[in-house]
Amino acid sequence: MLEYLKVGQIISTHGIKGELKIYPLTDDIKRFDKLKYIFLKNGSCYEKKDIEGIKYIKNMVIIKIKDIDNKEDANNLIDSYIYVNRENAVKLHEGTYFIADLIGMDVFSTDDNYLGKIVSVFPTGSNDIYEIKNENEKKSHLIPAIEDVIKMVDIDNGKMIINILEGLYDIWRINFISRNVWFI
C-alpha cells in the first residue's frame, strides 16, 4: 500500500509571488482547506512543504507553499504532483477505495480463475470502470464497479474477487485498444 497519495498536479504558476495552480485529483476540491502541509516528490524522497495559503479559482486550487516566494521558483515545480500522506488522506466510506490502492490489484473470478491486474480506473459518473489486464493477453477487459460484480476487495492482500455476470462475459471479451473507450 502506498504511503503517499496524489491529490493534485501543479499545472502553472499564479501571479509573481510563487503561488501554484493545482489541477485537483480528488473528488472533493474543498479537501485542500484542511491541509496544513503537502509533500513534493524529489527523486524517490517525499519532501514535506508547509502551506501558507489556499484559494480557489473556478475548478482549480491555488496554493502558496512556504519558501516558494517568486515565479522562478514556482516554475521549477510545474508538472510535479502534490501528495498527502495516509494520515492526512480523506476518510473513506465503507466500500470505497483509493484508486492508488486498486491499481496493481490481482483480480480473480468467483470460481478462483486469475483474470489479471487492475491497470486503470475510469470514473463514469454512476460507477467506476476497472480496466483489467492479464500479462498473457494483448487485450484489456473492462468491468463495472458495481455491487453485483465486485464481490470482495482485500486491500491489504491486493486481491479482488468479481462475479462475471451473464452478458458481462461477452463484454469481457471486448478488445480495448489505445484507451479509446466507447460505451454503448
Phi, psi and chi 1 to 4 in degrees:
 res  aa     phi    psi   chi1   chi2   chi3   chi4
   1 MET       -  133.5 -161.2  173.1  -21.4      -
   2 LEU   -70.2  139.2  -62.7  174.1      -      -
   3 GLU   -79.5  -29.9  171.5   62.8   22.0      -
   4 TYR  -117.2  138.8  -61.4   94.1      -      -
   5 LEU  -119.2  134.8  -57.5  169.0      -      -
   6 LYS   -70.0  132.0  -72.0  179.7 -171.4  174.5
   7 VAL  -121.7   -7.2  -66.7      -      -      -
   8 GLY  -175.4  166.9      -      -      -      -
   9 GLN  -127.4  134.9 -176.6  175.8   22.0      -
  10 ILE   -76.9  117.9  -59.8  167.9      -      -
  11 ILE  -106.8  -20.9   59.5  168.0      -      -
  12 SER  -170.5  178.6   67.6      -      -      -
  13 THR   -94.0  168.0   61.1      -      -      -
  14 HIS  -136.9  113.3 -179.9   77.8      -      -
  15 GLY    77.2 -162.0      -      -      -      -
  16 ILE  -115.0    2.5   60.4  170.4      -      -
  17 LYS  -102.8   17.6  -63.9 -177.5  179.5  178.8
  18 GLY    89.9   12.0      -      -      -      -
  19 GLU   -73.1  150.4  -68.2  178.3  -49.5      -
  20 LEU  -117.6  134.9  -58.5  164.4      -      -
  21 LYS   -92.7  124.0 -174.0 -176.3  -77.0 -171.1
  22 ILE  -112.7  130.6  -49.4  -63.8      -      -
  23 TYR   -87.6  114.2  177.9   78.4      -      -
  24 PRO   -72.0  140.2   23.4  -28.1      -      -
  25 LEU  -115.2   47.0  -59.4  173.8      -      -
  26 THR  -143.1  153.9  177.6      -      -      -
  27 ASP   -69.5  -30.2  -67.7  -19.4      -      -
  28 ASP  -116.7  101.2 -179.1   11.4      -      -
  29 ILE   -62.5  -30.1 -168.0  170.2      -      -
  30 LYS   -72.6   -5.4  -66.7  -65.0 -176.0  177.1
  31 ARG   -61.5  -22.9   67.1  128.8   19.8 -108.3
  32 PHE   -65.8  -25.3  -70.3   91.1      -      -
  33 ASP   -58.5  -29.3  -72.6  -21.6      -      -
  34 LYS   -87.0   -7.8  -63.1  178.3  177.9  117.8
  35 LEU   -83.2  131.9  -65.1  177.6      -      -
  36 LYS   -98.6  -25.1  -56.7  -80.2 -172.5 -116.6
  37 TYR  -153.5  162.2   55.0   88.8      -      -
  38 ILE  -132.2  179.0   53.7  149.3      -      -
  39 PHE  -124.8  141.1  -67.9   87.6      -      -
  40 LEU  -114.8  139.3  -65.4  174.3      -      -
  41 LYS   -87.4  129.7 -167.2  171.4 -177.5 -178.8
  42 ASN  -127.0   99.0 -175.1    2.1      -      -
  43 GLY    68.5 -120.4      -      -      -      -
  44 SER  -102.1    3.4   61.7      -      -      -
  45 CYS  -102.9  149.8  -61.4      -      -      -
  46 TYR  -109.3  123.0  -68.1   85.1      -      -
  47 GLU  -103.4  127.3  -62.7  176.3   -3.8      -
  48 LYS   -76.0  131.7 -175.8  177.5  176.3 -179.8
  49 LYS  -129.1  125.6  -59.0  -70.4 -175.8 -179.7
  50 ASP   -74.4  142.6  -68.4  -35.0      -      -
  51 ILE   -96.7  129.7  -64.9  175.1      -      -
  52 GLU   -95.1  -26.0  -71.3 -175.7  -14.0      -
  53 GLY  -168.7  153.2      -      -      -      -
  54 ILE  -138.2  137.3  -66.0 -174.0      -      -
  55 LYS  -145.4  170.8   58.8 -173.2  175.4 -174.8
  56 TYR  -126.7  137.9  -58.4   92.3      -      -
  57 ILE  -131.4  115.0  -62.9  178.1      -      -
  58 LYS    54.5 -122.2  -62.9 -176.3 -178.8  177.7
  59 ASN  -101.9   21.4  -67.6  -29.1      -      -
  60 MET  -114.6  156.5  -63.5  -67.5  170.6      -
  61 VAL  -110.1  134.6 -178.7      -      -      -
  62 ILE  -108.8  121.6  -52.4  -60.8      -      -
  63 ILE  -119.2  136.0  -68.2 -177.8      -      -
  64 LYS  -108.0  117.5  174.3   65.4  176.8   87.5
  65 ILE   -99.4  137.4  -63.5  174.9      -      -
  66 LYS   -57.0  136.5 -174.5  177.4 -179.2  178.4
  67 ASP    75.6    4.2  -62.3  -32.4      -      -
  68 ILE  -107.5   97.7  -54.6  -70.6      -      -
  69 ASP  -116.3    4.0  -64.7  -41.3      -      -
  70 ASN  -147.4  165.4   58.0   60.2      -      -
  71 LYS   -64.3  -33.8 -170.5  171.7 -176.2  169.6
  72 GLU   -64.3  -45.8  -68.8   75.3   31.2      -
  73 ASP   -63.2  -40.0  -69.9  -18.6      -      -
  74 ALA   -65.6  -39.0      -      -      -      -
  75 ASN   -57.8  -31.9  -85.9  -27.5      -      -
  76 ASN   -66.7  -15.2  -67.3  -28.8      -      -
  77 LEU   -99.7   -5.6  -62.0  174.3      -      -
  78 ILE   -58.3  137.2  -68.8  175.5      -      -
  79 ASP    81.1   -5.5  -66.8  -29.7      -      -
  80 SER   -75.0  156.7  -61.5      -      -      -
  81 TYR   -99.2  152.3  -71.5   96.4      -      -
  82 ILE  -109.1  145.0   61.9  172.3      -      -
  83 TYR  -127.6  157.7  -61.5   82.0      -      -
  84 VAL  -122.2  154.3  -64.6      -      -      -
  85 ASN   -85.2  167.7   55.4    1.3      -      -
  86 ARG   -57.6  -36.4  -72.5  -89.8  173.7 -177.0
  87 GLU   -66.8  -24.1  102.9 -175.8   23.4      -
  88 ASN  -102.6    5.8  -73.6  -49.5      -      -
  89 ALA   -73.8  153.6      -      -      -      -
  90 VAL   -63.9  149.4  -66.2      -      -      -
  91 LYS   -80.2  128.3  -55.7  -56.9  176.7 -133.7
  92 LEU   -92.4  148.5  -63.1  176.5      -      -
  93 HIS   -73.0  155.5  -60.1  -71.2      -      -
  94 GLU   -57.1  135.8 -173.3  174.7  -25.7      -
  95 GLY    86.0    4.3      -      -      -      -
  96 THR  -117.4  152.4   59.8      -      -      -
  97 TYR  -141.9  156.2  -50.4   95.3      -      -
  98 PHE   -76.2  137.9  -68.3  113.8      -      -
  99 ILE   -56.0  -39.3  -69.6  173.3      -      -
 100 ALA   -58.9  -29.0      -      -      -      -
 101 ASP   -80.6  -23.8  -67.8  -23.3      -      -
 102 LEU   -83.5  -36.0  -64.6  172.9      -      -
 103 ILE   -61.1  128.6  -58.6  -64.3      -      -
 104 GLY    91.0   -5.1      -      -      -      -
 105 MET   -69.8  138.1 -177.1  172.7  -81.0      -
 106 ASP   -76.6  135.0  -69.0  -42.8      -      -
 107 VAL  -116.2  131.3 -179.9      -      -      -
 108 PHE  -125.0  151.1  -64.0   84.1      -      -
 109 SER   -79.2  168.2   64.2      -      -      -
 110 THR   -63.9  -20.7   51.0      -      -      -
 111 ASP   -95.9   21.2   54.6   -0.1      -      -
 112 ASP    68.5   26.1 -153.3   32.7      -      -
 113 ASN   -86.6  131.9  -72.4  -41.0      -      -
 114 TYR   -72.4  127.0  176.8   72.7      -      -
 115 LEU  -104.9  -26.4  -58.0  173.0      -      -
 116 GLY   141.9 -163.7      -      -      -      -
 117 LYS  -115.6  149.2  -69.8 -174.8  179.5  -68.3
 118 ILE   -73.8  124.7  -63.5  177.7      -      -
 119 VAL  -112.1  -20.5  -65.3      -      -      -
 120 SER  -153.7  157.9  -67.3      -      -      -
 121 VAL  -130.1  127.5  176.3      -      -      -
 122 PHE  -113.8  117.7  -57.6  102.0      -      -
 123 PRO   -76.6  135.9   21.6  -24.3      -      -
 124 THR  -118.9   -3.3   65.8      -      -      -
 125 GLY   107.9  -61.2      -      -      -      -
 126 SER   -84.0  -38.9   58.8      -      -      -
 127 ASN  -157.3  160.4   58.5  -90.9      -      -
 128 ASP   -79.8  160.5  -71.1  -14.4      -      -
 129 ILE  -118.7  129.6  -58.8  -68.8      -      -
 130 TYR   -99.4  130.4  -61.5  157.4      -      -
 131 GLU   -95.2  122.6  178.1 -173.9   -0.8      -
 132 ILE  -114.5  131.2  -60.5  170.9      -      -
 133 LYS  -127.7  132.1 -179.7  141.8  179.0   87.3
 134 ASN  -100.7  129.8 -171.5  -44.8      -      -
 135 GLU   -56.7  -25.2  -51.9   81.7   43.1      -
 136 ASN   -85.4   -6.3  -60.5  -33.9      -      -
 137 GLU  -117.8  156.8  -61.6  178.2   17.4      -
 138 LYS   -93.0   -4.6  -67.0 -173.5 -177.9 -164.3
 139 LYS  -116.4  161.0   57.2 -173.9  171.2 -173.7
 140 SER  -105.6  161.6  -64.4      -      -      -
 141 HIS  -124.8  144.2  -55.2  -70.9      -      -
 142 LEU  -112.1  132.1  -54.5  175.2      -      -
 143 ILE  -130.1  144.0   60.4  160.5      -      -
 144 PRO   -79.0  140.4   27.7  -32.4      -      -
 145 ALA   -86.9   75.0      -      -      -      -
 146 ILE  -123.9  159.1   57.7  174.4      -      -
 147 GLU   -58.6  -35.3 -169.4  175.2  -35.8      -
 148 ASP   -69.3  -20.8  -72.0  -16.5      -      -
 149 VAL  -102.1  -50.1  173.4      -      -      -
 150 ILE   -81.9  111.6  -51.5  -59.1      -      -
 151 LYS   -99.5  -29.7  -67.6  -56.6  176.1 -173.2
 152 MET  -156.6  135.1 -169.7  -86.0  -60.1      -
 153 VAL  -127.0  121.3  176.5      -      -      -
 154 ASP  -119.0   91.3 -178.3   -9.9      -      -
 155 ILE   -60.4  -44.8  -64.4  -67.2      -      -
 156 ASP   -59.9  -34.9  -66.4  -29.4      -      -
 157 ASN  -103.5    1.9  -67.4  -52.5      -      -
 158 GLY    63.2   42.5      -      -      -      -
 159 LYS  -133.5  138.4 -177.9  177.4  179.3  179.7
 160 MET  -130.1  140.9  178.0 -176.5  -69.6      -
 161 ILE  -116.4  131.1  -63.4  175.2      -      -
 162 ILE  -124.1  152.9   67.6  168.0      -      -
 163 ASN  -103.3  116.4  178.2   31.3      -      -
 164 ILE   -84.1  101.8  -59.1  176.0      -      -
 165 LEU   -66.7  155.7  -60.5  173.3      -      -
 166 GLU   -59.5  132.9 -174.8  177.1  -24.3      -
 167 GLY    93.4  -33.2      -      -      -      -
 168 LEU   -71.5  -26.4 -173.5   59.2      -      -
 169 TYR   -59.6  -40.7 -174.6   77.7      -      -
 170 ASP   -66.8  -41.5  -64.6  -29.6      -      -
 171 ILE   -64.0  -35.4  -64.9  170.7      -      -
 172 TRP   -56.4  -29.3 -179.3 -106.4      -      -
 173 ARG   -88.2    1.7  -63.8 -157.2  174.2  -85.4
 174 ILE   -62.2  133.2  -67.5  173.7      -      -
 175 ASN   -82.5  122.4 -164.6    1.9      -      -
 176 PHE  -103.0  110.3 -177.6   86.1      -      -
 177 ILE  -119.2  131.0  -58.8  172.3      -      -
 178 SER    50.2   34.2   73.9      -      -      -
 179 ARG    63.1   14.2  -63.1 -145.8 -178.3  -87.3
 180 ASN   -90.9  103.5  -69.0  -37.0      -      -
 181 VAL  -107.7  131.0 -178.8      -      -      -
 182 TRP  -120.3  122.2  -64.4   87.0      -      -
 183 PHE  -106.1  121.6  -64.1   98.7      -      -
 184 ILE  -112.6      -  -60.8  172.6      -      -
